Amino acid sequence: MGRPYIKTRFIIWIAFLAIISNNAKSDRELEQEMIGLTDSFGTIECDNALRGLGTKVLLSPRELEKGSIFVTAAHTLFDKENGRRYKNCFFKLGNSRFNKRPFDRISNTNYSPLDNDIDKAANDYIFFYIKNSVSSPGIRLKETGKSEVNLVSIGFDSFSDKIILNNPCERIRSEILKLDGILLHNCDSKAGNSGGAIIDRNTGNLVAIHGGKFLINENKENTNFSTKTIIINHGREVDLAFVKSLDNFILSLIGDQ
């Protein structure tokens, strides 16, 4: 997605990193936990090209008897050149090269490639449904709230063609970018990682999905208005609007079943 340029006048952008808690799971513990959930993650392929990553949402049997619901960044399903949704999208489970499933339903979304970049970031999430159930239970969604979060992100390594667990990362606090529904972070964000899960290392819950990057321009008066550009990653965090969108999608599917 596009990158907004945000100008600040006197001082400078300062990010406050959260301090990793002693309760955070060790890298080894989290890695073992994620290995057991391999089929909860996968790559999204639309119109014969890799577009991003998706994550299966943990639901109770009472919520949905058949099939599975996944979440990703909405922009992965849109052609940024013409603003239209891709015609043919598939989900490739885990690290399998052959277990590819077509999307059976896609949720409504407020995302539009024609919006300004802040609005695009705020609406950059979408759910899709696959009829045949996936054996993995999925990842629980959890609202981040105001608490500090010790994070790790799910990524895709193009060299090995595999889903990977990236290095531990953190939420970033900014006095300039205080945007509802948007989580700023320093997690790995390589090409193809759009829509990847951002997970709370303390709980294993999904708290956001990676969206893209903001570019921030700083003008400094004491250096003859020289400009410095800072890059900061952002994701769409799980909040009330996010959860309500999921609930509405589940209700629409139950009506069909």
N, C-alpha and C positions, 0 to 999 in steps of 0.2 A: 504494500500500500504506500501511498505518498508520504512524504516526510515534511511536517510543518516547520517553518522557521519562526521561532519565538524570540523577540528582541527584548532585552532588559537594558535599563539605562545605567545606573551608577554601579552598583556592585553586581555582582556576579552570582552566578548560580552556584549554590552549595548543596550537595546531596548528603543526607545523613543516612549512613548505612546502619541497618539493624545488627545488633550483636548476637552471634549464634549462641543459643541457649545450651546449657549443659544437658538438657533433656533431649536434644536432637538425636535422632538415630544415627548410628555410625554408618559410614559409607557402605561397609560390608553388610550390615543388617538390612539397610534399605535396598541394596542391590539384590540380595536374596529374596526379599519380599516382592520386588518388581519382576524377578525371573518367573515367579509363580503366576504372574499376571500378564505374561507376554502377549496373549491374544486380546488383552484389553486395549492394546495400542496398535496402531497400524498407519499405513500411508494412504493418502488419497490421490487417486489418479483420475483426471478429467480430460477428456478429448486427447487421450494418448500421451499425457505428460504428467509428471509428478507435480502436485499442487501444494501439498502440506501433510499434516498429521491429524489423526483423530483419536479419540479416547472413548471407550465404552463406559457408560454411566451405570453405577450400581443402583439397581432398583429392587424393591421387594416383589415377590411373585404376585402379590395382590395388585400391584400397580400395573403390571403388564405380563400377561400369561405367556404370550408368544413373541418371539423376536427380540431384538436388542436395539437400544438407542445409543447413539454416539454424539459427541460434541466436537466441533472444530471452529476455527476462525471463519467467519462468513466470507471474507475476501478470497479464500481459497477456491470458492465455487464460482467466482465471477472473473470474466475477462476484463482486465483493467484498461485495455485499449478501447473497447466499445461499450463497456458497462453491462454487457449481457451475461446471463448465467450460462455456464458451460452445459452442453447438451447431455453428455454421457459421463457419469461419474461412478467410480468403483472404489471400494475399500479393500485394501490388501492387509489381511490379518497378520500381526506379529512380524516375524522375519520370513514368512513364507513367500516364495516367488509365484506360487500357483493358486493359493487360497484367496481368490479375488471375488468379492461379492458386489453386485450392483446395488445402488441406493434404491429402496422401495418407496420411501417418503422423505420429504424434507420439510422442516418446520418453516413457519412464517418468520420473516426477519425485517427489522427496520434499517438494516444496512443498505447503503446505496453507494456505488463507486463514484457518484457525482457529488456527494456531500463534501463538506470541508473535512480536513484530516482529523480534527478533534472529534467531530460527530461520527466519522467512520470508525475511529478507535473505540468509542463508547458503545457502538452497535455491532462490533465485530465478533459476533458469536452466532452459531446456528446449530441445530440438531438434525440428525438424519436417522432413519429407521431401516433396519435390515430384517427381513421376515424370519429367516432361519436363525434360531438362537445360537449364540456364541458361547462356548463352554466356560470361558473365563467369567468370573462374577462381575468384574467391572470395578471402577474407582468411585468412591463416595465423594460427592460434592460437599463443600463446606464454605460458608461465608467467612471471609477474612476478618471483617469488622475493622476495628482500630488497632488490633494487636500486632506486635512485631511478628514477623514470619520468617523462619529459616527455610529456605527453599532448595529445590532441585528440579531441573527440567528434563523432560523427555525430548530427545533429539533424533535426527536421522543422519547416519554417517554414509555419505554418498560413495566413499571408497570401498567400504565393506558391504554396502547395500543393506544395512541393518539398523533397526531401532536401537538406540543406546540411551543410557542414563548419563546425563552430563554431570559436570563437576558441581559441588554445592555452590549455592548462590544466595543472594539476599534481596530483600525488599529495599528500595531506595526511597528516602523521604526528600521532598523538594518543597521549598517555600514558594516557588514560582508555579510549578505544575501541581496544582491540587484539583484533580478532576474526578468527579464521581464515577465509580465503576471502572476506573483505570488503575491498574497496579504497575508502578514503575519498578524495574528490577535490573540486575546485572547478570542474569543468566545467559548462557551461551545462546546465540541467535544466528545460526548459519542459514544459508539458503536451503529451503525445503523444510524448515522447522516451524513455519507458520501453523498455528492451530495446535501446537504441541502442548501437552499438559505441564503445568507448573504446580508442583506438589509441595505441601507442607512436610518438612522432614520430621517434625515431631509426631505427626499423626498418620501420614501416608494419604491424607485427603487431597483431592484436587481443589485448589483455591483460585486458579486462574488459567487462562490459555494464552499462549504467546501470540501477539499480534504483529508487531513491527518495531520501528524505531522513530523517535522524534529527533530532529536536529534543532538545537538551541543556539541562536546567535547572541553573543554578548558584545555590547558596545562599551568601551572603557574610556571615560573622559580623560583620565590621567595618562593615557597612552595615545593621545591624538585620535581618539575614536577608533582605534584599531579593533578589528573584529575577531573573536575566537568562537569556533563552532564546537559544540559539545554534542555527542551522540548519547542518547539514553533509550534503553529498551522499554517497551510497554506491553502489557497484556490486559485482556478483559477479565476482571476479577469476578468471582462468584458473589452475587449480591441478590437482593430481593427480586429485582427485575429479571435477572438471569434465571432464578428458580421458578418464578411465575411463568416464564416463557416455556420452560421444561414441562411444568404442570399442564399448561394448555396443550402442548404437543401430545402428552400422554393421553389426555382426555379425548383428543381428536382420533387417536389410534384405537382407544377402547371402543369408541362409537363404531368404528369400522369392524372390529372383531365381534 
